[in-house]
Amino acid sequence: MVEEESSSMMPKLITFLSSVLQRVAESNDNLVDDDSAIETQKNSAFHGLTRPSISLHTYLERIFKYVNCSNSCFIVAYVYLDRFAQRQPLLPINSFNVHRLLITSVLVAAKFMDDLCYNNGFYARVGGISTREINFLEVDFLFGLGFHLNVTPNTFHTYCSCLHKEMLLLKPPLSNSLLTSSETSLNKASHLSFEEDEASHHQNQHQVAA
């Protein structure tokens, strides 16, 4: 019963997550004026020459439909994307890289979270790229994260709350106070939500190791 209810909620999660990513990507499209930063973006494996014709919502629905990863993987992928944006300020999430970042983040999340998952070749077909490309993207993404893959329960629930705020944003009527607070947390340049407490993260790592 719980699994059925969770599955029925997933399309809503897809809508909210795609809305967050779309807004962040559009806000970052014309953000960087520094020539060196632009060159860094163009040299990134995630940067496409053109904006993909498929919408972010449709792309995310396609991933959800075919990869069969657990529901929590999408939240963890959201966490990873925010960590990547924070650690790579010269590679802000925009319309030229968000699709590749998304398929890669879901792949890494599925490998970290699930006992079983499809191989890179399958994810490449779902994402519309080659197996060789997704192999490179996975490695670049992991190094971009600093291999910081663990997600604490507190962090997981905080990002769930961010998506819940997005749900309220998309559901009229909107109160001015809600709109202001949500825009502050979700529309930071290059970031999806907030900076995690790294000290808390390292403390949790020591507890796990002990």
C-alpha positions, 0 to 999 in steps of 0.5 A: 500500500505504501509502495503504491502511494509512493509510486503514484507520487513520483510524477509529481516529484518529476514535475517539481524537480524539473521545475527547480532545475529549469528555473536554475538553468534559465537563471544561469544561462546569461550569468557568466560574463568572464571569458575564462569561465565561458571557456571552462564551460565550453571545455566541460564534458557536460556542455552541449553545443546547442540546447537539447530539443527535449524539454527537461520535464519530458527528459526526466519523465523518460528517465523515470519511466525506463531506469526503474531506480528507487524513488529516493534516487531522484532526491539523492540525484538532486542533492548531488546536483547541488553539491556539484554546483557548489563545488564547481562554481565555473560550471553553473547548471544551465540549459547547455549542460543540465540534461547531461548532468541530470542523467549522470546524477541519477546514474550515480545515485542509483549505483550508490543507493540501489542493490541492482541497477542498469549498466552505463550502456542502458543509461546512455540509451535512455539519455540519448548519448553514447556509452563512451560519453556517459562513462566520461561523464560519470568519472567527471561527475564523481571527481566534481563531487569530490566523491562526496556521495553519502547523504544523511537522513537530515540532508535527504529530508531537507531537500525533500522540503525544498521540493515541497516548497516548489510544489507550493510555488506551482500551486496557486494562489501564492502568498508573497511571503512564500514566494520570497522565501522560496526564491531565496532558497532555490534561485541562488546563482549556480545553486539549487538549494543551500550549502550543506553543513560540511562539518556535520557531514564529516562528523557523520562519516567518523560515526559511520567509520567507528 
